[in-house]
Amino acid sequence: MEFWADKRRRTVERDARQLETLRATHWQVLVLWECELKDASGLESRLIAFLETAP
């Protein structure tokens, strides 16, 4: 069980660093979870809203 807790913690930390790096270089980031891909209309709404805020 400790292995998976450590693995998840490292993944969360890695993802946070990557997001910070991207944002620091002026990228806009949209995070999607795999489970969100099943709802096509919801996904479409999120993508449109994200792209409408793009510079």
Backbone torsions as a table, in degrees:
resi	resn	phi	psi	omega
1	MET	NA	-38.0	-179.8
2	GLU	-62.6	-36.3	178.3
3	PHE	-55.7	-48.5	-176.1
4	TRP	-69.6	-35.9	177.1
5	ALA	-64.0	-43.0	178.0
6	ASP	-65.7	-42.3	179.7
7	LYS	-61.9	-45.0	179.1
8	ARG	-63.3	-43.0	179.5
9	ARG	-60.7	-44.9	179.2
10	ARG	-63.5	-38.6	178.6
11	THR	-64.5	-44.8	178.8
12	VAL	-61.6	-44.2	179.2
13	GLU	-64.0	-43.2	178.7
14	ARG	-62.1	-46.3	180.0
15	ASP	-61.8	-40.6	178.9
16	ALA	-62.8	-42.4	178.2
17	ARG	-63.3	-42.5	-179.3
18	GLN	-64.7	-42.9	177.3
19	LEU	-61.2	-43.6	179.5
20	GLU	-61.1	-43.4	179.5
21	THR	-63.3	-46.1	179.4
22	LEU	-62.0	-46.1	-179.3
23	ARG	-66.1	-35.1	178.5
24	ALA	-65.7	-25.2	177.9
25	THR	-100.7	20.6	171.4
26	HIS	69.1	28.5	171.5
27	TRP	-87.8	144.0	170.2
28	GLN	-93.7	137.9	-173.0
29	VAL	-122.0	131.4	173.2
30	LEU	-117.9	119.5	179.6
31	VAL	-98.6	125.6	177.2
32	LEU	-121.0	137.4	175.6
33	TRP	-94.7	148.4	-178.1
34	GLU	-52.7	-39.2	-178.3
35	CYS	-65.2	-23.1	179.0
36	GLU	-74.4	-18.2	-177.3
37	LEU	-73.5	-15.5	-178.4
38	LYS	-76.5	-22.2	-179.1
39	ASP	-100.1	90.2	-173.3
40	ALA	-59.1	-43.5	-178.2
41	SER	-70.1	-37.7	176.4
42	GLY	-65.4	-41.5	178.1
43	LEU	-62.9	-45.2	178.9
44	GLU	-59.0	-43.7	179.4
45	SER	-61.6	-44.6	179.4
46	ARG	-64.0	-42.1	179.4
47	LEU	-64.8	-43.8	178.9
48	ILE	-62.2	-46.8	179.7
49	ALA	-61.2	-40.8	179.4
50	PHE	-64.6	-46.6	-177.7
51	LEU	-69.7	-28.9	178.5
52	GLU	-69.2	-24.3	-179.9
53	THR	-90.0	-4.5	-179.9
54	ALA	-68.3	143.7	-179.5
55	PRO	-68.0	NA	NA
